[in-house]
Amino acid sequence: MFEREKVSSQKTLEVLHAIAEDCHLEEPGCAQALSAALHKELNVAIPAEEIASAGSLLRLSELLESRLARDPAGRSLVDVYASVEQFAREELPHAINYHWYAAWHGDLLKKTDSLDDVELVLRMEDAFGFSISDRDATEMRTIGQTVRYLWRRSSEQSFKLREYSETVCKRTFIFHELRRLLIVRGGVLRTSVRLDTRLGDLLPSRYRQFWREVERIFGVDLPRNNLLTLTFGLEKRTTIKELVALIAISGKS
């Protein structure tokens, strides 16, 4: 059905090649299978008839490229795929088998208890400007899952404080906005955000990008000496209630 092109450096073609290979192009009905796979993996609608008439993966990759959605920074899923590849190749000291369906543990990470995965998460957090919860990180088992997660989060990351009304208690307003920010940008569970929750228990200290965002949105300088660190003892780590009070006194909310 398809004329088999050699995979070029073009990342769209590379991603398409991996997805097409997984659909077994030689088998009957492969156009329908590829159409469904492109929608599932890249959220792009290309009907089976259009796939069949494309005639080659190269031509199909051009159609695919023109229909990829982009996040507020102008990045498509393929752009994110290329960025993740750069991080992996720079952070991992060994040769890796990088492709859309590559598994982090097996194809990329050689040890399940390695610090390499932590470094990769840090790189992604810094590059995309949001924190990645441990729960989310463990669910990203393949490159494709990781790319979709990063692109979705980057598409949703725009966050603005709602307008404050003086008919509402200021600290109540700040708490609800802070909780909303923690859920949307921090990836934490709603039920875990309580007034007595200590920030070090909610998000580890490595979530520095998130706390910079808190400072920017609420216009407050956070106390770095005891905000998150475990070394000062439980009694000296800041709680949600204390952070709300700090924002109410010195923030812009």
N, C-alpha and C positions, 0 to 999 in steps of 0.2 A: 504494500500500500504506500509506504513512504520510501522515498529515496533516502538512503542512510548517509547523512552528513557526519563528518568527523566533528566531534565536539570542539568548538572554538573557545577563545578566551571570553567570548561574550557570555555574561552570566545568565541572561535570560535563556539562551540556548542550552546552557549547561543544566539549569534547573529543569527545563522542559525535557531534555534528554533523559534525566533521571526518572521523571514522572512517566514519560512514555515507555521507558524500559520496564517499569513496574506494571504497565498495562498489557505487556506481551503483544506487541504490534502485529505479529504474524497471525494471531488468532482471529477468527470471525467476530465481528461486533466490537473490535478494538476501538473504533471511532467513538462509539457510545461510552465505552469504559474510560477513554481518555478525556472526553468531555466532562464526565462526572468527576474524574480525578482532578482536573484543572479547577473545577468549581470548589471542590473540597479543600484542595491544598493551597490554592492561590486566590480563591473567591473571584474567579474570572469566568464569565459565561461565553463559551464558544460552542455553538451547536455541532452535533456530530457531522451534519452535512457540510458545514464550513471546514471542519477538520479534514474531512475526506477530500474536499476540493483543493486544499492547500498544496498537497502534493509533496511536500518536504518539511522536515522539522525546521529548517531555516526559515521558510516562508511562514510557517505556523508560529515561530518565535517572534516574528515581526508583528503578527496579529496580536499575540499575547502581550508584547511590550506596550502596544498602543492602548490596551484595555486595563492595564494594572492600575489599581487605585493608589493614591499617594497620601501620606500623612501630612500634618501641618508643616513639617520641615521639607516636604517635597520628595520624601523617600518612598519607594515602592517596596514590596516584599523582596524583590530581587536585590535591591540596594541593601536592604538589611542583611540578606543572605551573604552578600559580598563583605559587609562589615564584620559579621560574625566569623567568616573565614579568616579575615585578617587577624582578628583577635586570637583565634585558635592557633594559627601558624606562628604568631609572635610569642604567645605565652607557653606553648607546649614545646619542649625540647626535642621531641621525637617526630618521626614521620607520621602523618595522619591520613586516614582514608576519608576525605571530606566530600560529602555529597548531600543531596536533599534529605535522604532517608538514613543518613549515617547516625548511629547511636553514640551518644556521648561516652557511655561506659562500654568499651569494646572497640569501636572504630577510632575513637579519639583519645579518651582518657584510659590509661593502662592500669591505673590503680583506683579502687573505689574509695580509698581513704586518703587520696592525694590532695595537697593544697592547691593543685592546678585548677580544680573546678572553682574554688573560692576566688582565685585570681581572675578567672574568666568572668565570673559574675560581677566582680568589681569593675572590670573593664566595660562590661555592658551597662552597668549602672551609670558610670561616668559618661559614657558616650551618648546614652539616650536620655539621661537626666531624670531618672526615677529609680526608686528602690525596688528590689525584687525580693519578695519574701522567701524564706526557706521552703515553705510549702509549694510555692510556685516553681522554685528552682528544681525541686525533686520531681515535679510533674513534667518538666521539659526533657524528655528522654531522647528525642531526636533533633537534628538540625531543623527540620521542617517545623516541628512543634515550637522550638525556640524562636524561629523567625516570625511565625504567626503571633506568638505572645508579644514579642518586642514591638512588632508593627502595630498590633492592637493597642497596647499600652501607650505607645507614642502618639497614636491617633486620638486617644482619650485624655492625654495628659494636660490639656489646657484647663486650668482651674482658676476661677475667679470667686472672690468672696461675694456672697449675696449682700444686698443692701441692708444695712442695719437700721432697725426701727427703734426709736426711743421708748416705744411701748413694751419692748421686750427687755428682760434683764440682760445687761451687757455680758455678764459672765456665762449665762445660759446660751446666748448667741454664739460666743466664742467657742464654747464647748462643742456645740453642734457643728460649727464650721470646721473645727479642728478634727472632730471625728469623721466628718465627710472627707476631709483631706487625707486622713490616715487610710480610709477605705479606698478612695479613688486612686491616690498616688502612692500610698505605702503598701497597698495590697493586704491589709490586715482585716480580720473578721470584725464585723460590727459589734458582736457581743463581747469582744475582748477589750473594747475601749470604754473604761469606767473611770470615774474620778480618782479612785485609789490605785489605778494601774500605774506602775512605775515604767518610765519610758525605756529603761534598759531591759525590761522584760518584754515590752511590746515590740521593739525593734532593736537589734544589736547595734553596737557602736559603729559597725562598718557601713551603716546606712547614712553616710555623711551627706550624700546628695539630697536625701529627703529633708534632713534637718536644715540644710541651706535653703531649701524651698520654703520651709516653715518660717525662717527668718525673713525671707523676701516677701512672702504673702502677708504676714502679720506685722511686718515692720518692727521686729524685736531682735535683740542680741541674746542668744541663748547662752547659759552658763556652762561653758565647755568643761570646766573642772569637775563637775559632778553630774552632768546631764545624763550620761549613759554608762560611764565606766563602772566596772564591777569592783574596782580596787578600793573604793572608798566606803564600802559596806552598804547594806540595804537601806539603812536609815538616812543616808545622805544622797540617795539617788532621786532625781526629780520625778514627781507624779504628774498625771494629767491635770489634777486640780491645781498644783503649784504652777504648772505651765500656763494654765488658763488665767490664773491670778497675775502672773508676770506680763502676759499679753494685755490684760485689762489695764494694768498700771502704765506700761511703757509702750505698748504697741499702737498701731494705727487703726485698729478695728473700732 
